[in-house]
Amino acid sequence: MNTRLTPLSLLSFLLLAAILLTTPHSALAIDEVRLENGDRITGTIVRMKQGILQVKTDYAGTVSITWNKVSEITATSPMRLLMKDGCTETALNITEKNKDAITVVNPEAWQIGEGHLFKGEATMSLNIDQGSTRQKEADMDVAMEWRHLNHRVKLQSELEYDTTENEKTTDRWFILGKYDNIVSRHRYYGGKVSYKTDRIADLDLRLTTGPYLGIQFIETPETKLSTEIGMDGVRESFATQPENTYLAGAWSIDFSHILIADALQLYHRQKGLANVNNLNEVVLDTWTGLKIPIRGGFSTSAELKAEYSGDALAGIEPWDLSYRLKFGYLW
């Protein structure tokens, strides 16, 4: 018996083949997440880190789920798992039996020793006023971070140079270098060295160095809060005073919170020193601002910077406040 292929059947066959070939692979391969309350979420597993599981869905974009609300994950392709003991495994299924032993799902290369993370941000504030009062302001901040496994190196620098009627009103710069060893999700320790000069306040040099202990209280995609406490050796040199060295208690606070997703972020940073021989000689630097991200890694922010020097010389105002509109780039 001969089967004759008609033009109509040939057309139907070609249409069916085209549909099968153009069907997205993601529609055929769907991961499933089961929650403790019985709900199910389907999509593609992106990553779990810092206690948050991210699932990319066709109906709601990327969904963030608290890790302790997950009871089981079934994937169509192997997931790479970073365990608490530092080992890596691959699996198609995660259950409540092995969930608590996992720290990261689909970790980045630097987290498993196969690469490095390098990121940074540079911001600049520039104001030139040629009106009745000729004023020029140029401020620049640069922060960089390098990560590999449990090792983290941070560099931060700041330059402020302002003039009014061609006379310097601000001439200061600051450099900070830090090394952290990450012990766990919430704890780390390290050492730092910083260098600061403020010509207007007659500060030729303030060199500090010392160890510290750090606690990461909160680290989620929306909110971050960490603090460090340590002891620094301080060496100070003022233009009209003999050099001074002393031991100081040191602390820092780093906080940020996204108020509106992809639109507005609140941040506050603080660094302090307290002379153990004279607690009135407190040195404090704070940065508080609102940041608005722009496309392509660019951002703008409004910031209040406050500095307090309890060891300021006679005739020098201990408080120094400045308001800045900054433009930055994040990479």
PEUR-V200866 format. One record per run of one state. SS is the DSSP state (a for helix, b for strand, c for the rest). FROM is the first residue (numbers start at 1). LEN is the number of residues. Records with the same first field share a line. If there is no record, write none. Layout:
SS: FROM-LEN / FROM-LEN
This chain:
c: 1-6 / 23-2 / 29-2 / 36-4 / 50-2 / 58-3 / 84-4 / 95-1 / 100-2 / 106-3 / 113-4 / 131-3 / 149-2 / 165-2 / 183-4 / 199-4 / 220-3 / 239-5 / 261-3 / 276-6 / 294-1 / 310-9 / 331-1
a: 7-16 / 25-4 / 67-3 / 96-4 / 109-4 / 295-3
b: 31-5 / 40-10 / 52-6 / 61-6 / 70-14 / 88-7 / 102-4 / 117-14 / 134-15 / 151-14 / 167-16 / 187-12 / 203-17 / 223-16 / 244-17 / 264-12 / 282-12 / 298-12 / 319-12
